[in-house]
Amino acid sequence: MTEFVKAADGIRIAFERVGEGPPVLLVHGFASSKEQNWKSTGWYGSLTEAGFSIIAIDNRGHGESDKPHDALLYHHDRMAEDVLAVMDAAGVGAAPYVGYSMGGLIGLRFLALFPDRMTRLALGGVGETYLKGPRVSDPERRDAIADALLTDDKDSITDPRARMFRDFAEQKGKDRLALAACMRGMSPPLPVPLLQSFDKPILVVDGDQDFVAGPAGPLAAIFLHGTAAIVPGRDHMSAVGARPTRQAVVDFLKS
């Protein structure tokens, strides 16, 4: 059953609790939802069968949460505060955090802001491009993707990555205006010295064909207690639903 909590700025954030056992936070990627990112891909089953309960969140602008059209409302610090509001509403003090793509970026911000509320962090769909390369969070790139989300002429979208996001954002129930605002509001990566100071166990798991995130190893090597896992034959869109991805995270959570 979906529950709601109000963020500090009044935005309603939707979340769902499933199962018994120690809770795990699930935070989905851009243009996805708790249903699409986690439930339909087998994560609910894998985690509850492993003895965990789930707190799955719809990020603002997504799923059943409110969908403002103001880019200033989508800074990742603000979205990390949404996660904290859900934890407080659910009565959770500290828990493991599993984030995919944008959910992983929010997770890094959450760890920087609220280290006592996270016990360990699993990052999927986040990799070497967080440190260097063609980052989605670069202002020019995110503006180009936001423009692609809004244009009436899909044939004018020549960048394959922008076209990928546009196709994904056109699925039923999604608000392209909110998603464009979310894309424009995306925050820059955290500085490397801060990443190197994180003292929690961190898993980085990516498909070997994920050219959006890049390889897992270089990012995992930045962290004091980082480990990498590689999912063969999967790209950014397909790795999240792969059984090896789920198994790597379950093993990490149980270690």
C-alpha positions as a LaTeX table, in Angstrom:
\begin{tabular}{lrrr}
\hline
Residue & $x$ (\AA) & $y$ (\AA) & $z$ (\AA) \\
\hline
Met1 & 0.00 & 0.00 & 0.00 \\
Thr2 & 1.35 & 3.41 & $-0.94$ \\
Glu3 & 1.99 & 5.87 & 1.89 \\
Phe4 & 2.85 & 9.55 & 1.66 \\
Val5 & 4.99 & 11.98 & 3.61 \\
Lys6 & 5.36 & 15.73 & 3.07 \\
Ala7 & 8.86 & 17.03 & 2.42 \\
Ala8 & 10.02 & 20.24 & 4.06 \\
Asp9 & 8.92 & 22.24 & 0.99 \\
Gly10 & 5.46 & 20.65 & 0.94 \\
Ile11 & 6.06 & 18.16 & $-1.89$ \\
Arg12 & 4.31 & 14.84 & $-1.23$ \\
Ile13 & 6.65 & 11.85 & $-1.45$ \\
Ala14 & 5.19 & 8.39 & $-2.05$ \\
Phe15 & 6.71 & 5.25 & $-0.58$ \\
Glu16 & 5.83 & 1.63 & 0.02 \\
Arg17 & 6.78 & $-0.83$ & 2.75 \\
Val18 & 6.89 & $-4.53$ & 1.95 \\
Gly19 & 8.00 & $-7.59$ & 3.91 \\
Glu20 & 9.44 & $-8.36$ & 7.31 \\
Gly21 & 12.99 & $-8.11$ & 8.59 \\
Pro22 & 15.67 & $-5.43$ & 8.53 \\
Pro23 & 14.68 & $-2.57$ & 6.20 \\
Val24 & 16.47 & $-1.67$ & 2.97 \\
Leu25 & 15.89 & 1.64 & 1.18 \\
Leu26 & 15.30 & 1.45 & $-2.57$ \\
Val27 & 15.67 & 4.67 & $-4.60$ \\
His28 & 15.03 & 4.44 & $-8.34$ \\
Gly29 & 16.59 & 6.07 & $-11.37$ \\
Phe30 & 15.58 & 8.99 & $-13.55$ \\
Ala31 & 12.16 & 8.70 & $-15.27$ \\
Ser32 & 11.45 & 5.43 & $-13.46$ \\
Ser33 & 9.48 & 4.64 & $-10.28$ \\
Lys34 & 9.43 & 2.24 & $-7.37$ \\
Glu35 & 7.11 & 0.00 & $-9.39$ \\
Gln36 & 9.11 & 0.03 & $-12.62$ \\
Asn37 & 12.63 & 0.06 & $-11.20$ \\
Trp38 & 12.22 & $-2.41$ & $-8.35$ \\
Lys39 & 8.95 & $-4.33$ & $-8.22$ \\
Ser40 & 8.56 & $-5.31$ & $-11.87$ \\
Thr41 & 12.23 & $-6.31$ & $-12.13$ \\
Gly42 & 12.21 & $-8.81$ & $-9.26$ \\
Trp43 & 13.88 & $-6.79$ & $-6.52$ \\
Tyr44 & 10.95 & $-7.02$ & $-4.12$ \\
Gly45 & 11.02 & $-10.80$ & $-4.36$ \\
Ser46 & 14.81 & $-11.16$ & $-4.14$ \\
Leu47 & 15.14 & $-8.93$ & $-1.08$ \\
Thr48 & 12.17 & $-10.26$ & 0.87 \\
Glu49 & 13.22 & $-13.84$ & 0.15 \\
Ala50 & 16.66 & $-12.93$ & 1.54 \\
Gly51 & 15.02 & $-11.83$ & 4.80 \\
Phe52 & 14.85 & $-8.07$ & 4.31 \\
Ser53 & 11.92 & $-5.68$ & 4.30 \\
Ile54 & 11.70 & $-2.95$ & 1.69 \\
Ile55 & 11.08 & 0.77 & 1.81 \\
Ala56 & 10.75 & 1.80 & $-1.84$ \\
Ile57 & 10.46 & 5.49 & $-2.65$ \\
Asp58 & 9.07 & 7.41 & $-5.60$ \\
Asn59 & 11.38 & 10.38 & $-6.10$ \\
Arg60 & 9.72 & 13.77 & $-6.53$ \\
Gly61 & 8.65 & 14.17 & $-10.14$ \\
His62 & 8.14 & 10.43 & $-10.49$ \\
Gly63 & 5.64 & 7.67 & $-9.83$ \\
Glu64 & 2.96 & 8.60 & $-7.30$ \\
Ser65 & 4.91 & 11.51 & $-5.79$ \\
Asp66 & 4.12 & 15.15 & $-6.60$ \\
Lys67 & 5.56 & 16.38 & $-9.89$ \\
Pro68 & 6.58 & 20.06 & $-9.74$ \\
His69 & 7.83 & 21.72 & $-12.93$ \\
Asp70 & 10.43 & 23.97 & $-11.26$ \\
Ala71 & 14.04 & 22.83 & $-11.78$ \\
Leu72 & 15.09 & 24.48 & $-8.50$ \\
Leu73 & 13.07 & 21.85 & $-6.62$ \\
Tyr74 & 15.20 & 18.96 & $-7.90$ \\
His75 & 18.62 & 19.56 & $-6.36$ \\
His76 & 19.93 & 16.20 & $-5.15$ \\
Asp77 & 20.44 & 17.50 & $-1.62$ \\
Arg78 & 16.71 & 18.22 & $-1.53$ \\
Met79 & 15.94 & 14.77 & $-2.89$ \\
Ala80 & 18.21 & 13.22 & $-0.25$ \\
Glu81 & 16.18 & 15.09 & 2.34 \\
Asp82 & 13.07 & 13.42 & 0.86 \\
Val83 & 14.63 & 10.04 & 1.64 \\
Leu84 & 15.30 & 11.18 & 5.19 \\
Ala85 & 11.66 & 12.29 & 5.54 \\
Val86 & 10.50 & 8.84 & 4.44 \\
Met87 & 12.84 & 7.16 & 6.92 \\
Asp88 & 11.52 & 9.34 & 9.73 \\
Ala89 & 7.91 & 8.62 & 8.74 \\
Ala90 & 8.65 & 4.89 & 8.64 \\
Gly91 & 10.44 & 4.96 & 12.00 \\
Val92 & 13.78 & 3.83 & 10.55 \\
Gly93 & 16.93 & 5.08 & 12.26 \\
Ala94 & 19.66 & 3.77 & 9.94 \\
Ala95 & 19.50 & 1.35 & 7.03 \\
Pro96 & 21.26 & 0.11 & 3.92 \\
Tyr97 & 20.55 & 2.17 & 0.80 \\
Val98 & 20.26 & 0.73 & $-2.72$ \\
Gly99 & 20.10 & 3.29 & $-5.53$ \\
Tyr100 & 20.06 & 2.89 & $-9.28$ \\
Ser101 & 21.41 & 5.59 & $-11.61$ \\
Met102 & 19.94 & 8.88 & $-10.32$ \\
Gly103 & 18.98 & 7.02 & $-7.15$ \\
Gly104 & 22.65 & 6.23 & $-6.68$ \\
Leu105 & 23.64 & 9.86 & $-7.20$ \\
Ile106 & 21.11 & 10.83 & $-4.54$ \\
Gly107 & 22.57 & 8.10 & $-2.32$ \\
Leu108 & 26.02 & 9.65 & $-2.46$ \\
Arg109 & 24.51 & 12.99 & $-1.45$ \\
Phe110 & 22.57 & 11.28 & 1.33 \\
Leu111 & 25.75 & 9.69 & 2.67 \\
Ala112 & 27.50 & 13.06 & 2.65 \\
Leu113 & 24.63 & 14.78 & 4.46 \\
Phe114 & 23.37 & 12.07 & 6.81 \\
Pro115 & 26.14 & 9.51 & 7.36 \\
Asp116 & 24.64 & 8.24 & 10.60 \\
Arg117 & 21.43 & 7.22 & 8.81 \\
Met118 & 23.08 & 4.90 & 6.27 \\
Thr119 & 24.79 & 1.62 & 7.15 \\
Arg120 & 26.00 & 0.71 & 3.65 \\
Leu121 & 25.44 & 1.84 & 0.07 \\
Ala122 & 24.87 & $-0.15$ & $-3.12$ \\
Leu123 & 25.22 & 1.89 & $-6.32$ \\
Gly124 & 23.88 & 0.50 & $-9.60$ \\
Gly125 & 24.16 & 2.32 & $-12.90$ \\
Val126 & 26.79 & 4.70 & $-11.49$ \\
Gly127 & 30.43 & 4.28 & $-12.47$ \\
Glu128 & 33.55 & 5.92 & $-13.83$ \\
Thr129 & 31.69 & 8.70 & $-15.64$ \\
Tyr130 & 30.78 & 10.06 & $-12.20$ \\
Leu131 & 34.48 & 10.93 & $-11.92$ \\
Lys132 & 35.20 & 11.91 & $-15.52$ \\
Gly133 & 33.88 & 11.62 & $-19.03$ \\
Pro134 & 30.50 & 12.55 & $-20.57$ \\
Arg135 & 28.52 & 13.11 & $-17.38$ \\
Val136 & 24.76 & 13.44 & $-17.60$ \\
Ser137 & 25.10 & 16.03 & $-14.81$ \\
Asp138 & 27.15 & 18.42 & $-16.99$ \\
Pro139 & 24.93 & 21.51 & $-17.51$ \\
Glu140 & 25.11 & 21.51 & $-21.30$ \\
Arg141 & 24.38 & 17.78 & $-21.52$ \\
Arg142 & 21.46 & 17.87 & $-19.10$ \\
Asp143 & 19.99 & 20.90 & $-20.90$ \\
Ala144 & 20.22 & 18.99 & $-24.19$ \\
Ile145 & 18.43 & 16.01 & $-22.63$ \\
Ala146 & 15.77 & 18.28 & $-21.10$ \\
Asp147 & 15.23 & 19.92 & $-24.50$ \\
Ala148 & 14.85 & 16.45 & $-26.02$ \\
Leu149 & 12.23 & 15.60 & $-23.42$ \\
Leu150 & 10.20 & 18.67 & $-24.38$ \\
Thr151 & 10.53 & 18.93 & $-28.15$ \\
Asp152 & 7.50 & 18.20 & $-30.34$ \\
Asp153 & 9.80 & 16.96 & $-33.09$ \\
Lys154 & 11.32 & 13.68 & $-31.93$ \\
Asp155 & 13.09 & 13.28 & $-35.27$ \\
Ser156 & 15.23 & 16.30 & $-34.36$ \\
Ile157 & 16.86 & 14.36 & $-31.50$ \\
Thr158 & 20.17 & 13.15 & $-32.88$ \\
Asp159 & 22.00 & 12.29 & $-29.65$ \\
Pro160 & 21.41 & 8.59 & $-28.84$ \\
Arg161 & 21.48 & 9.17 & $-25.08$ \\
Ala162 & 18.96 & 12.00 & $-25.27$ \\
Arg163 & 16.72 & 9.86 & $-27.50$ \\
Met164 & 16.96 & 7.00 & $-24.96$ \\
Phe165 & 15.76 & 9.27 & $-22.17$ \\
Arg166 & 12.96 & 10.70 & $-24.36$ \\
Asp167 & 11.66 & 7.25 & $-25.27$ \\
Phe168 & 11.72 & 6.19 & $-21.62$ \\
Ala169 & 9.96 & 9.39 & $-20.50$ \\
Glu170 & 7.09 & 8.84 & $-22.96$ \\
Gln171 & 5.83 & 5.76 & $-21.17$ \\
Lys172 & 2.34 & 5.91 & $-19.71$ \\
Gly173 & 1.85 & 7.97 & $-16.55$ \\
Lys174 & 5.07 & 9.98 & $-16.83$ \\
Asp175 & 5.17 & 13.78 & $-16.77$ \\
Arg176 & 7.73 & 15.04 & $-19.31$ \\
Leu177 & 7.60 & 18.59 & $-17.96$ \\
Ala178 & 8.49 & 17.37 & $-14.47$ \\
Leu179 & 11.19 & 15.09 & $-15.85$ \\
Ala180 & 12.71 & 17.92 & $-17.87$ \\
Ala181 & 12.79 & 20.06 & $-14.73$ \\
Cys182 & 14.37 & 17.19 & $-12.82$ \\
Met183 & 17.03 & 16.80 & $-15.50$ \\
Arg184 & 17.84 & 20.53 & $-15.47$ \\
Gly185 & 18.06 & 20.49 & $-11.66$ \\
Met186 & 20.47 & 17.56 & $-11.50$ \\
Ser187 & 23.42 & 18.25 & $-9.19$ \\
Pro188 & 27.14 & 18.03 & $-10.03$ \\
Pro189 & 29.26 & 15.15 & $-8.72$ \\
Leu190 & 30.72 & 15.36 & $-5.23$ \\
Pro191 & 34.45 & 16.19 & $-5.04$ \\
Val192 & 36.83 & 13.24 & $-4.98$ \\
Pro193 & 38.32 & 14.07 & $-1.54$ \\
Leu194 & 34.83 & 13.83 & $-0.05$ \\
Leu195 & 34.18 & 10.51 & $-1.79$ \\
Gln196 & 37.50 & 9.23 & $-0.43$ \\
Ser197 & 36.43 & 10.12 & 3.10 \\
Phe198 & 33.32 & 7.92 & 3.11 \\
Asp199 & 33.84 & 5.13 & 5.64 \\
Lys200 & 30.79 & 2.96 & 4.87 \\
Pro201 & 30.93 & $-0.22$ & 2.76 \\
Ile202 & 30.01 & 0.72 & $-0.82$ \\
Leu203 & 29.24 & $-1.63$ & $-3.71$ \\
Val204 & 29.36 & $-0.38$ & $-7.30$ \\
Val205 & 27.63 & $-2.73$ & $-9.77$ \\
Asp206 & 27.28 & $-1.98$ & $-13.49$ \\
Gly207 & 26.68 & $-3.78$ & $-16.75$ \\
Asp208 & 29.77 & $-4.25$ & $-18.89$ \\
Gln209 & 27.91 & $-2.54$ & $-21.76$ \\
Asp210 & 26.80 & 0.45 & $-19.65$ \\
Phe211 & 28.34 & 3.39 & $-21.48$ \\
Val212 & 26.20 & 5.86 & $-19.52$ \\
Ala213 & 27.70 & 4.93 & $-16.14$ \\
Gly214 & 31.02 & 3.57 & $-17.37$ \\
Pro215 & 33.00 & 0.82 & $-15.62$ \\
Ala216 & 32.33 & 0.08 & $-11.94$ \\
Gly217 & 35.94 & $-0.50$ & $-10.90$ \\
Pro218 & 37.41 & 3.02 & $-11.06$ \\
Leu219 & 34.62 & 4.47 & $-8.92$ \\
Ala220 & 34.73 & 1.61 & $-6.40$ \\
Ala221 & 38.49 & 2.13 & $-6.05$ \\
Ile222 & 37.90 & 5.71 & $-4.83$ \\
Phe223 & 36.11 & 4.55 & $-1.68$ \\
Leu224 & 37.80 & 3.35 & 1.50 \\
His225 & 35.65 & 0.22 & 1.54 \\
Gly226 & 34.55 & $-0.02$ & $-2.07$ \\
Thr227 & 33.94 & $-3.17$ & $-4.10$ \\
Ala228 & 32.94 & $-3.56$ & $-7.73$ \\
Ala229 & 30.72 & $-6.08$ & $-9.50$ \\
Ile230 & 30.31 & $-6.43$ & $-13.26$ \\
Val231 & 27.18 & $-7.77$ & $-14.95$ \\
Pro232 & 28.05 & $-9.26$ & $-18.35$ \\
Gly233 & 26.04 & $-8.43$ & $-21.45$ \\
Arg234 & 23.97 & $-5.66$ & $-19.86$ \\
Asp235 & 23.69 & $-1.95$ & $-20.55$ \\
His236 & 22.33 & 0.95 & $-18.48$ \\
Met237 & 18.69 & 0.13 & $-19.10$ \\
Ser238 & 18.90 & $-3.66$ & $-18.78$ \\
Ala239 & 21.34 & $-4.19$ & $-15.89$ \\
Val240 & 18.82 & $-3.20$ & $-13.24$ \\
Gly241 & 16.61 & $-6.19$ & $-14.05$ \\
Ala242 & 19.40 & $-8.74$ & $-14.30$ \\
Arg243 & 19.52 & $-11.54$ & $-11.75$ \\
Pro244 & 23.32 & $-11.13$ & $-11.27$ \\
Thr245 & 22.75 & $-7.47$ & $-10.31$ \\
Arg246 & 20.20 & $-8.45$ & $-7.67$ \\
Gln247 & 22.39 & $-11.26$ & $-6.39$ \\
Ala248 & 25.44 & $-9.01$ & $-6.07$ \\
Val249 & 23.44 & $-6.57$ & $-3.99$ \\
Val250 & 21.87 & $-9.26$ & $-1.81$ \\
Asp251 & 25.30 & $-10.77$ & $-1.13$ \\
Phe252 & 26.63 & $-7.30$ & $-0.28$ \\
Leu253 & 23.75 & $-6.59$ & 2.10 \\
Lys254 & 24.28 & $-9.90$ & 3.88 \\
Ser255 & 28.07 & $-9.57$ & 4.16 \\
\hline
\end{tabular}
